[in-house]
Amino acid sequence: MEGGAPVDYGGGMTATASDKTSTVAGSWINGAVAQTTGPTHQLVNPATGGVVAELALATPADVDTAVGAARAALRGWATAAPVERSAVLAKLAELMEANAEVFIAEEVSQTGKPVRLATEFDLPGSIDNVAFFAGAARRLEGKASAEYSADHTSSIRREAVGVVATITPWNYPLQMAVWKVIPALAAGCTVVIKPAEITPLTTLTLARLAKEAGLPDGALNVITGAGADVGAALAGHPDVDVVTFTGSTAVGRRVMAAAAVHGHRTQLELGGKAPFVVFSDADLDAAVQGAVAGSLINTGQDCTAATRAIVARELYDDFVAGVAEVMGKVVIGDPHDPDTDLGPLISAAHRDKVAGMVSRAPDQGGRVVTGGRAPEGPGAFYAPTLIADVAETSEVYREEIFGPVLTVRAFTDDDDALRQANDTQYGLAASAWTRDVYRAQRASREINAGCVWINDHIPIISEMPHGGVGASGFGKDMSDYSFEEYLTIKHVMSDITGVVEKDWHRTIFTKR
């Protein structure tokens, strides 16, 4: 973005939110910029194809250094009073607010997402999440002491599980870093995070501001490198205690396999193929608007995006016509322009993948109603696309597209609607559109997903959990529920009798 404020990463290296190339240190270890020796990687603005920065990547040796720093910092941070951890996170939220322009400029330049989305969704949601966990850090309570046997008092302690290794994706770089890092820090864990090597800027800024907020050196470390070497080294590192990951289902399974070698606990937020069920009594205008917004958010690069509209036959034709009309009004263009609705996909390669899936849809029974093309000019743009009459066996219906594409099928009755909604390996999110409270309650019970929206699709709040079932992974981000990923439960049992010879001793030996 023109006029974007420069971000100082130390050593005279800065990144600006323009297409002027600068050199950025890709790692932050033990509270300072780390001069890594890995290959240089170019960060490309997907809207222009211009190089934003050249990034010095990390190596597996840097992973060892970062994990060592996190391990050394663990005891001090884990034993800090909850109010101390809370104060650091509260200060971090303030600093994020003060540096809003920096975060927005970096997020837009590295992802190509529209500035309006970054300004009104990504950044405020991230700040709110940090503020939420600043408060939640002071509510980490165990179970009250009680006597469950005549001779002992039992209590439960909830303690930081240890060093957390986390790997985050490129679609929401700042939000995903916050979702993984902040509850772990609030719980008393220390963290090593590997952001996607194509979108590391806001994660590095987050780490820099965390230090400024008072986070001890080593409590948060950032390493940037390719998943095949640095990511694998982190997920399989013997000295971490839990591995968390957000990304594709295929990669998530590899991460879990690497973590399993050492028996590490894992938390995975993976792919999705969200059903968008429109019953016959739904508000059609609301459903049309919701379908367009839910399918196009972040250019469709969202695991919870509405991708499978399943519509009552009575409303089917009007729904298809309505969605096509609204999609036709969506403004594609410069992400820096506040009037832009839809930015580019993350790369030309990803755009070509999306285009390939759409191009094969007619051969599998689908009908491209609108879109289905890449606009002329630079950048990895792709038009909002609606594909009607898709077969249940078609690729675009079953596989995650991760682009601005909505497919539509009709259903005959409520049983058929819910059957189709659950006909997927994924289970991250879903929505049901109806004015009937009984239909809504049935849909919320019977759709297999970690989140079911009623008459809406996409909103999230810090107080409520996010996570899926099936091939969408397990465990939760956000909310108090996410603490369970970063805490271990300890039972403390104390004798209350003072008796030397316990009655149960006779089961082992008899006094002679």
C-alpha positions as CSV (number, residue, x, y, z in Angstrom):
1,M,0.0,0.0,0.0
2,E,1.3,3.4,-0.8
3,G,2.4,5.3,2.2
4,G,2.5,2.1,4.4
5,A,4.5,2.6,7.5
6,P,7.8,0.8,7.6
7,V,8.3,-2.0,10.1
8,D,11.7,-2.2,11.8
9,Y,12.8,-5.8,12.5
10,G,16.2,-4.8,13.7
11,G,19.6,-4.8,12.0
12,G,18.5,-2.1,9.6
13,M,16.0,-4.4,7.9
14,T,12.5,-3.1,7.2
15,A,9.5,-4.3,5.3
16,T,7.1,-1.8,3.7
17,A,3.6,-2.4,2.4
18,S,4.6,-1.5,-1.2
19,D,6.0,-3.4,-4.1
20,K,9.5,-2.0,-3.3
21,T,11.7,-4.9,-2.4
22,S,13.2,-4.9,1.1
23,T,15.1,-7.6,3.1
24,V,13.2,-9.0,6.1
25,A,14.6,-11.4,8.7
26,G,12.2,-14.3,8.7
27,S,12.8,-15.4,12.3
28,W,12.4,-13.9,15.8
29,I,14.1,-16.1,18.4
30,N,14.7,-15.4,22.1
31,G,13.3,-11.8,21.9
32,A,15.4,-10.6,18.9
33,V,15.8,-10.8,15.2
34,A,17.6,-14.0,14.2
35,Q,20.0,-14.0,11.4
36,T,19.2,-17.3,9.7
37,T,21.2,-19.0,7.0
38,G,18.5,-20.5,5.0
39,P,17.7,-19.6,1.4
40,T,16.2,-16.2,0.4
41,H,12.5,-16.3,-0.4
42,Q,10.5,-13.5,-2.2
43,L,7.2,-12.4,-0.8
44,V,4.9,-11.6,-3.7
45,N,1.9,-9.3,-3.7
46,P,-0.8,-11.5,-5.4
47,A,-2.7,-8.4,-6.6
48,T,0.2,-7.0,-8.6
49,G,2.8,-9.8,-8.9
50,G,5.3,-7.3,-7.4
51,V,7.8,-8.4,-4.8
52,V,7.0,-7.0,-1.4
53,A,10.1,-8.3,0.4
54,E,12.9,-10.8,0.3
55,L,12.8,-13.1,3.3
56,A,15.7,-14.9,4.9
57,L,14.3,-18.3,5.7
58,A,15.1,-20.5,8.7
59,T,16.6,-24.0,8.7
60,P,16.0,-27.0,10.9
61,A,19.0,-25.9,13.0
62,D,17.1,-22.7,13.7
63,V,14.2,-24.8,14.9
64,D,16.5,-26.3,17.5
65,T,17.5,-22.8,18.6
66,A,13.9,-21.6,18.8
67,V,12.7,-24.6,20.7
68,G,15.6,-24.3,23.1
69,A,14.7,-20.7,23.8
70,A,11.1,-21.6,24.4
71,R,12.2,-24.4,26.8
72,A,14.5,-22.1,28.7
73,A,11.7,-19.5,29.1
74,L,9.0,-22.0,30.1
75,R,9.5,-22.2,33.9
76,G,9.5,-18.4,34.4
77,W,6.5,-17.8,32.3
78,A,4.5,-20.8,33.5
79,T,5.0,-19.9,37.1
80,A,4.2,-16.2,36.7
81,A,1.1,-15.1,38.5
82,P,-2.0,-15.1,36.2
83,V,-2.3,-11.3,36.7
84,E,1.2,-10.9,35.3
85,R,0.4,-12.8,32.1
86,S,-2.9,-11.0,31.8
87,A,-1.1,-7.6,32.0
88,V,1.2,-8.5,29.2
89,L,-1.6,-9.6,26.9
90,A,-3.7,-6.5,27.8
91,K,-0.7,-4.3,26.8
92,L,-0.3,-6.3,23.6
93,A,-3.9,-5.6,22.7
94,E,-3.2,-1.9,23.2
95,L,-0.1,-2.0,21.1
96,M,-1.9,-3.8,18.3
97,E,-4.5,-1.1,18.3
98,A,-1.8,1.6,18.2
99,N,-0.1,-0.2,15.3
100,A,-3.3,-0.9,13.3
101,E,-2.0,0.8,10.1
102,V,1.1,-1.4,10.1
103,F,-0.8,-4.6,10.5
104,I,-3.3,-3.6,7.8
105,A,-0.7,-2.6,5.4
106,E,1.3,-5.8,5.8
107,E,-1.7,-8.0,5.7
108,V,-3.0,-6.5,2.5
109,S,0.3,-6.5,0.7
110,Q,1.2,-10.1,1.6
111,T,-2.2,-11.7,1.0
112,G,-4.0,-9.4,-1.4
113,K,-7.1,-9.3,0.7
114,P,-9.3,-6.2,0.4
115,V,-8.3,-3.5,2.8
116,R,-11.9,-3.3,4.1
117,L,-11.8,-6.9,5.2
118,A,-8.4,-6.5,6.9
119,T,-9.6,-3.3,8.6
120,E,-13.1,-4.4,9.7
121,F,-12.6,-8.1,10.2
122,D,-9.1,-9.4,10.5
123,L,-7.5,-6.8,12.7
124,P,-10.4,-5.9,15.2
125,G,-11.2,-9.6,15.6
126,S,-7.5,-10.3,16.4
127,I,-7.3,-7.5,18.9
128,D,-10.5,-8.6,20.6
129,N,-9.2,-12.2,20.8
130,V,-6.0,-10.9,22.6
131,A,-8.1,-8.8,24.9
132,F,-10.4,-11.7,25.7
133,F,-7.5,-14.0,26.7
134,A,-6.0,-11.2,28.8
135,G,-9.0,-11.6,30.9
136,A,-9.3,-15.3,30.6
137,A,-5.7,-15.8,31.9
138,R,-7.0,-14.8,35.3
139,R,-9.8,-17.5,35.3
140,L,-7.6,-20.6,35.0
141,E,-9.1,-22.4,38.0
142,G,-8.8,-26.0,39.1
143,K,-11.4,-28.1,40.9
144,A,-12.1,-27.1,44.5
145,S,-10.6,-29.3,47.2
146,A,-12.8,-32.0,48.5
147,E,-12.7,-35.4,50.3
148,Y,-13.5,-38.3,48.0
149,S,-12.1,-40.8,50.5
150,A,-12.3,-40.7,54.2
151,D,-8.5,-40.2,54.6
152,H,-7.6,-37.7,51.9
153,T,-8.3,-34.4,50.4
154,S,-8.1,-34.2,46.5
155,S,-7.7,-31.1,44.3
156,I,-7.1,-30.6,40.6
157,R,-4.4,-28.3,39.3
158,R,-4.5,-27.1,35.7
159,E,-0.9,-26.4,34.6
160,A,0.7,-25.3,31.4
161,V,1.5,-28.3,29.2
162,G,4.9,-26.9,28.1
163,V,6.4,-25.8,24.8
164,V,3.9,-25.4,22.0
165,A,4.9,-25.8,18.3
166,T,2.3,-24.3,16.0
167,I,2.1,-24.0,12.2
168,T,-0.3,-21.5,10.7
169,P,-1.6,-20.9,7.1
170,W,-1.5,-18.1,4.6
171,N,-5.2,-17.2,4.4
172,Y,-5.6,-15.3,7.7
173,P,-2.0,-14.9,8.8
174,L,-2.6,-12.5,11.8
175,Q,-5.8,-14.1,13.0
176,M,-4.5,-17.6,12.9
177,A,-1.3,-16.6,14.7
178,V,-3.5,-15.0,17.4
179,W,-5.8,-18.0,17.7
180,K,-2.8,-20.3,18.3
181,V,-0.3,-18.2,20.2
182,I,-2.4,-16.1,22.6
183,P,-4.4,-18.9,24.5
184,A,-1.1,-20.8,24.8
185,L,0.6,-17.8,26.3
186,A,-2.4,-17.1,28.6
187,A,-2.2,-20.7,29.9
188,G,1.5,-20.2,30.7
189,C,3.0,-22.1,27.8
190,T,5.8,-20.9,25.6
191,V,5.5,-21.0,21.8
192,V,7.4,-21.5,18.6
193,I,5.3,-20.6,15.6
194,K,6.0,-21.2,11.9
195,P,3.8,-19.0,9.7
196,A,3.5,-19.7,6.1
197,E,6.6,-18.6,4.3
198,I,4.6,-16.5,1.9
199,T,2.8,-14.5,4.6
200,P,5.0,-14.0,7.7
201,L,5.0,-10.2,8.1
202,T,2.1,-9.7,10.6
203,T,3.3,-12.7,12.7
204,L,6.7,-11.1,13.0
205,T,5.2,-7.8,14.0
206,L,3.0,-9.6,16.6
207,A,6.1,-11.1,18.1
208,R,7.9,-7.7,18.2
209,L,5.0,-6.0,19.9
210,A,4.7,-8.9,22.4
211,K,8.2,-8.2,23.5
212,E,7.4,-4.5,23.8
213,A,4.4,-5.5,25.9
214,G,6.6,-7.2,28.4
215,L,6.6,-10.8,27.2
216,P,9.9,-12.5,28.4
217,D,12.5,-13.3,25.8
218,G,12.0,-16.9,24.5
219,A,8.3,-17.1,25.3
220,L,7.3,-16.4,21.7
221,N,9.6,-17.4,18.8
222,V,8.9,-17.1,15.1
223,I,10.6,-19.2,12.4
224,T,9.8,-18.9,8.8
225,G,10.6,-21.7,6.3
226,A,9.1,-24.3,4.0
227,G,6.9,-26.9,5.5
228,A,8.8,-29.8,4.1
229,D,11.9,-29.0,6.2
230,V,11.3,-26.4,8.8
231,G,7.7,-27.3,9.4
232,A,8.5,-31.0,9.6
233,A,11.4,-30.3,12.0
234,L,9.1,-28.4,14.3
235,A,6.2,-30.8,14.3
236,G,8.5,-33.7,15.0
237,H,10.9,-32.0,17.4
238,P,11.5,-34.2,20.5
239,D,11.5,-31.2,22.9
240,V,8.0,-29.8,22.3
241,D,5.0,-30.9,24.2
242,V,2.0,-30.1,22.0
243,V,1.7,-29.4,18.2
244,T,-1.1,-27.3,16.8
245,F,-1.8,-26.8,13.1
246,T,-4.2,-25.0,10.9
247,G,-4.2,-25.8,7.2
248,S,-5.2,-28.5,4.7
249,T,-6.4,-32.0,5.8
250,A,-3.6,-33.7,3.9
251,V,-0.8,-31.7,5.5
252,G,-2.5,-31.9,8.9
253,R,-2.3,-35.7,8.7
254,R,1.4,-35.4,8.0
255,V,1.9,-33.1,11.0
256,M,0.0,-35.5,13.2
257,A,2.2,-38.4,12.1
258,A,5.4,-36.4,12.8
259,A,4.1,-35.4,16.2
260,A,3.0,-39.0,17.0
261,V,6.7,-40.2,16.8
262,H,7.3,-38.6,20.2
263,G,3.7,-38.9,21.5
264,H,3.0,-35.2,21.3
265,R,-0.5,-33.9,21.9
266,T,-2.0,-32.4,18.7
267,Q,-4.7,-30.0,17.9
268,L,-5.7,-29.7,14.2
269,E,-8.0,-27.2,12.4
270,L,-8.2,-28.5,8.9
271,G,-10.3,-28.2,5.7
272,G,-14.0,-27.7,5.2
273,K,-16.8,-28.1,2.7
274,A,-19.5,-26.2,4.5
275,P,-23.2,-26.9,3.6
276,F,-25.5,-24.0,3.3
277,V,-29.0,-25.5,3.7
278,V,-31.9,-23.4,2.5
279,F,-35.3,-24.8,3.6
280,S,-38.6,-24.0,1.8
281,D,-39.7,-21.5,4.4
282,A,-36.4,-19.5,4.4
283,D,-36.2,-15.8,3.8
284,L,-35.0,-16.0,0.2
285,D,-33.5,-12.5,0.1
286,A,-31.5,-13.1,3.3
287,A,-30.3,-16.5,2.1
288,V,-29.1,-15.1,-1.3
289,Q,-27.2,-12.3,0.5
290,G,-25.8,-14.7,3.0
291,A,-24.7,-17.2,0.3
292,V,-22.8,-14.6,-1.6
293,A,-21.1,-13.1,1.5
294,G,-20.4,-16.6,3.0
295,S,-18.9,-18.0,-0.2
296,L,-16.8,-14.9,-1.2
297,I,-15.3,-13.9,2.1
298,N,-11.5,-13.7,1.7
299,T,-12.0,-14.6,-1.9
300,G,-13.4,-18.0,-0.7
301,Q,-10.1,-18.8,0.9
302,D,-11.7,-19.8,4.2
303,C,-12.3,-23.3,5.6
304,T,-15.7,-22.2,6.9
305,A,-16.8,-20.5,3.6
306,A,-20.2,-21.6,2.2
307,T,-19.3,-23.9,-0.6
308,R,-22.3,-26.3,-1.0
309,A,-25.7,-24.6,-1.2
310,I,-28.4,-27.2,-0.7
311,V,-31.7,-25.6,-1.6
312,A,-35.3,-26.6,-1.4
313,R,-36.6,-27.4,-4.9
314,E,-39.4,-24.8,-4.5
315,L,-36.8,-22.0,-4.1
316,Y,-34.1,-23.4,-6.3
317,D,-34.5,-21.4,-9.5
318,D,-35.1,-18.1,-7.6
319,F,-32.1,-18.8,-5.4
320,V,-29.8,-19.5,-8.3
321,A,-31.0,-16.4,-10.2
322,G,-30.7,-14.2,-7.1
323,V,-27.1,-15.4,-6.2
324,A,-26.0,-14.9,-9.8
325,E,-27.4,-11.3,-9.8
326,V,-25.7,-10.3,-6.6
327,M,-22.4,-12.0,-7.6
328,G,-22.5,-9.9,-10.8
329,K,-22.4,-6.7,-8.8
330,V,-19.3,-7.7,-6.8
331,V,-16.4,-5.3,-7.4
332,I,-13.1,-7.0,-8.2
333,G,-10.0,-4.9,-8.1
334,D,-7.2,-3.2,-6.2
335,P,-7.2,-4.5,-2.6
336,H,-6.1,-1.1,-1.4
337,D,-9.2,0.5,-2.7
338,P,-11.9,0.6,0.0
339,D,-14.6,0.1,-2.7
340,T,-13.1,-3.3,-3.7
341,D,-15.1,-6.3,-2.6
342,L,-13.0,-9.2,-3.9
343,G,-9.2,-9.4,-4.0
344,P,-7.0,-11.9,-5.7
345,L,-6.3,-15.5,-4.8
346,I,-3.1,-16.0,-2.9
347,S,-1.0,-16.9,-6.0
348,A,-1.3,-17.5,-9.8
349,A,-0.7,-21.2,-9.1
350,H,-3.6,-21.4,-6.7
351,R,-5.8,-19.4,-9.2
352,D,-5.0,-22.0,-11.9
353,K,-5.9,-24.8,-9.5
354,V,-9.3,-23.2,-8.8
355,A,-9.8,-22.5,-12.6
356,G,-9.0,-26.1,-13.4
357,M,-11.6,-27.5,-11.0
358,V,-14.3,-25.1,-12.4
359,S,-13.4,-26.0,-16.0
360,R,-14.0,-29.7,-15.3
361,A,-17.4,-29.1,-13.7
362,P,-19.5,-29.1,-16.9
363,D,-18.1,-32.6,-17.8
364,Q,-19.3,-33.8,-14.4
365,G,-22.9,-32.4,-14.8
366,G,-22.4,-28.9,-13.4
367,R,-23.7,-25.7,-15.1
368,V,-21.6,-22.6,-14.7
369,V,-24.2,-19.8,-14.2
370,T,-21.8,-16.9,-13.7
371,G,-18.1,-16.4,-13.4
372,G,-15.9,-19.2,-14.3
373,R,-13.1,-17.1,-15.6
374,A,-10.0,-15.0,-14.7
375,P,-10.3,-11.3,-15.5
376,E,-7.7,-9.9,-17.9
377,G,-4.7,-8.0,-16.4
378,P,-2.1,-8.7,-13.7
379,G,-2.7,-10.4,-10.4
380,A,-4.2,-13.7,-9.4
381,F,-7.8,-12.7,-9.7
382,Y,-10.8,-15.0,-10.4
383,A,-14.4,-14.0,-10.9
384,P,-17.1,-15.0,-8.4
385,T,-18.5,-18.2,-9.7
386,L,-21.8,-20.1,-9.3
387,I,-22.1,-23.6,-10.5
388,A,-25.7,-25.1,-10.5
389,D,-27.0,-28.6,-10.9
390,V,-23.8,-30.3,-9.6
391,A,-23.8,-34.0,-9.1
392,E,-23.1,-35.4,-5.7
393,T,-20.1,-37.2,-7.1
394,S,-18.6,-34.2,-8.8
395,E,-15.2,-32.9,-7.9
396,V,-16.4,-29.3,-7.2
397,Y,-19.0,-30.7,-4.8
398,R,-16.8,-33.0,-2.9
399,E,-13.4,-31.4,-2.8
400,E,-12.3,-28.2,-1.1
401,I,-11.9,-25.5,-3.8
402,F,-10.7,-22.7,-1.6
403,G,-11.8,-20.0,-4.1
404,P,-14.8,-17.8,-4.8
405,V,-16.9,-20.7,-6.0
406,L,-20.4,-21.7,-4.8
407,T,-22.1,-24.9,-5.9
408,V,-25.8,-25.6,-5.8
409,R,-28.0,-28.7,-5.5
410,A,-31.7,-29.1,-4.9
411,F,-33.3,-31.3,-2.2
412,T,-36.7,-32.9,-2.0
413,D,-37.5,-32.9,1.8
414,D,-35.9,-32.2,5.1
415,D,-34.4,-35.7,5.4
416,D,-32.8,-35.4,2.0
417,A,-31.4,-31.9,2.9
418,L,-29.7,-33.2,6.1
419,R,-28.5,-36.3,4.4
420,Q,-26.8,-34.1,1.7
421,A,-25.4,-31.7,4.3
422,N,-23.7,-34.7,6.0
423,D,-22.5,-36.3,2.8
424,T,-18.9,-35.1,3.2
425,Q,-15.7,-36.1,5.0
426,Y,-15.5,-32.6,6.5
427,G,-17.3,-31.2,9.5
428,L,-16.0,-27.7,10.3
429,A,-19.0,-25.4,9.7
430,A,-22.5,-25.3,8.3
431,S,-25.6,-23.1,8.2
432,A,-29.4,-23.7,8.0
433,W,-31.8,-21.1,6.7
434,T,-35.4,-21.4,8.0
435,R,-38.1,-19.5,9.9
436,D,-39.3,-22.7,11.6
437,V,-37.8,-23.1,15.1
438,Y,-38.2,-26.9,15.0
439,R,-36.4,-27.2,11.6
440,A,-33.6,-25.0,13.0
441,Q,-33.3,-27.1,16.1
442,R,-33.2,-30.3,14.1
443,A,-30.6,-29.0,11.8
444,S,-28.4,-27.8,14.7
445,R,-28.6,-31.3,16.2
446,E,-28.2,-33.4,13.1
447,I,-25.7,-31.6,11.0
448,N,-22.2,-33.0,11.8
449,A,-20.1,-29.8,12.2
450,G,-18.2,-28.0,14.9
451,C,-20.3,-24.9,14.2
452,V,-23.9,-24.6,12.9
453,W,-25.2,-21.1,12.1
454,I,-28.9,-20.4,11.9
455,N,-29.9,-17.8,9.3
456,D,-26.3,-16.6,9.0
457,H,-23.0,-17.9,7.9
458,I,-19.4,-16.9,9.0
459,P,-19.7,-14.7,12.1
460,I,-17.3,-15.7,15.0
461,I,-16.8,-14.3,18.5
462,S,-14.0,-14.7,20.9
463,E,-16.1,-16.1,23.6
464,M,-17.2,-19.1,21.6
465,P,-15.1,-22.0,20.2
466,H,-14.0,-22.8,16.7
467,G,-13.1,-26.3,15.5
468,G,-14.4,-29.3,13.6
469,V,-15.0,-33.0,13.4
470,G,-14.0,-35.7,10.9
471,A,-11.5,-34.6,8.3
472,S,-11.8,-31.1,9.6
473,G,-9.7,-32.0,12.6
474,F,-10.2,-31.9,16.4
475,G,-9.7,-29.5,19.3
476,K,-10.8,-25.9,19.6
477,D,-9.5,-22.4,18.9
478,M,-10.8,-19.3,20.7
479,S,-12.9,-19.2,23.9
480,D,-12.1,-20.8,27.3
481,Y,-12.4,-24.2,25.6
482,S,-9.2,-23.6,23.8
483,F,-7.3,-23.6,27.1
484,E,-7.8,-27.4,27.2
485,E,-5.3,-27.7,24.3
486,Y,-2.6,-26.0,26.4
487,L,-3.2,-27.3,29.9
488,T,-2.5,-30.5,31.6
489,I,-4.6,-31.8,34.5
490,K,-2.9,-32.8,37.7
491,H,-4.5,-34.6,40.6
492,V,-3.1,-33.7,44.1
493,M,-4.1,-36.1,46.9
494,S,-3.2,-35.2,50.5
495,D,-3.4,-37.4,53.6
496,I,-5.5,-35.7,56.3
497,T,-5.1,-38.3,59.1
498,G,-1.5,-38.2,60.1
499,V,-1.6,-41.9,60.6
500,V,1.7,-43.7,60.0
501,E,0.4,-47.1,59.3
502,K,-2.3,-46.7,56.7
503,D,-5.0,-49.3,56.5
504,W,-4.3,-50.1,52.9
505,H,-0.7,-51.0,53.7
506,R,-1.9,-54.4,54.8
507,T,-2.6,-55.3,51.2
508,I,1.2,-55.1,50.6
509,F,2.7,-56.3,53.8
510,T,1.8,-57.3,57.4
511,K,3.5,-55.8,60.4
512,R,5.5,-58.5,62.2
